[in-house]
Amino acid sequence: MSALELWLRAAAALGLIALVLGGLRYLLRGLPAGAWPRRGGRVLAVVETLPLANAAVVYVVRIGARYFALGGTHGGVQCICEVPAGAIDAQ
């Protein structure tokens, strides 16, 4: 195999890769903005934890821009209520 054939094969392979990447970009451009995880931070975070008596726990959890109070026991976890963001940010 000559050097010219190697260069032509390499150029063809790079061209094929460019076509595939361009096609993926074209197909994925229609996805909604929140379809991919954010680079800057996590979508879900435990903001505060408060242990109570009898192995019960209250959690404040951030999901996106919303906050929720969750109650946890040996039996499971339940959503108590949504907490206004102003109440969390004021702390």
N, C-alpha and C positions, 0 to 999 in steps of 0.2 A: 504494500500500500504506500503510495507516494505522499509526500508532505502536502501537496495540493488537495488530495482526497481527504486527508485528516482535517485540514482547515475547513473544507466544505462540510464535512460531517459535523464539526464543532459549531459552525455557523448555523446549520440546519437545526441542531439540537437547541441552541440558544433561541432561535426564532420560534421553535415549537413551545419552549418554556414561556416566552413572552406572550404568545397567543393564548396559552392556558391561563396565565395570570391576568391578562386583559379580559378574557371571558369571565373569570371569577369576579373581577371587579365590576363588570357590567351586570352580572347576575345578583351580586350582593348589594348594589347601590340602592335597591328598592326596599331594603329592610328598615324597620323603624329605628329611631335613634337609640333607644334603650335595649336593643336586641343583643348587644355585646356587653360583656362586663366592663366597667369603667377601669381605666388605667390608674387613676389617681387615688382611689380608695375602695374600701369594701362597701358592698351594698347592705350587708347585715352586720350589726355590731351590738354587743351587750354594753349598755351605757352604765348601768348601776345594778348591783345585786344587794339585797337585804335579807339575810337569814332571819327567820322567825322561829317560834317555838314549834316543837313536834316535827322537826325536819321539813317545815314549809319554808318556801323562799319566794320573794317578790323580785322580779326582774324588770328593768326598763330596757327595752330593745329598740334600736333604730333600724328601720327597714326603708332604705332610700331616704326620703326627707320626712318620713312619718315616724312617730314614736308610739310604742305600745307598752302597757303594764301587763305583765304575765305573772300568774301565780303557779308555783310548782310544788308538788307534794310527791309522795311515793306513788300515788295513783296516776299521776300524769301532769300535764301542763295545760292551763286554760288562759285565754285572753280575758283580762279583767276589763280593760277599756283602752281607748286610744287617748294618748296624752297630748294636749296641745303643744306644738313645738315651742311656743313662747315660754311655757312653764319649764322646759328643759334648758333652753338657751339662756334663761335668766340666771341660772345657777352658775 
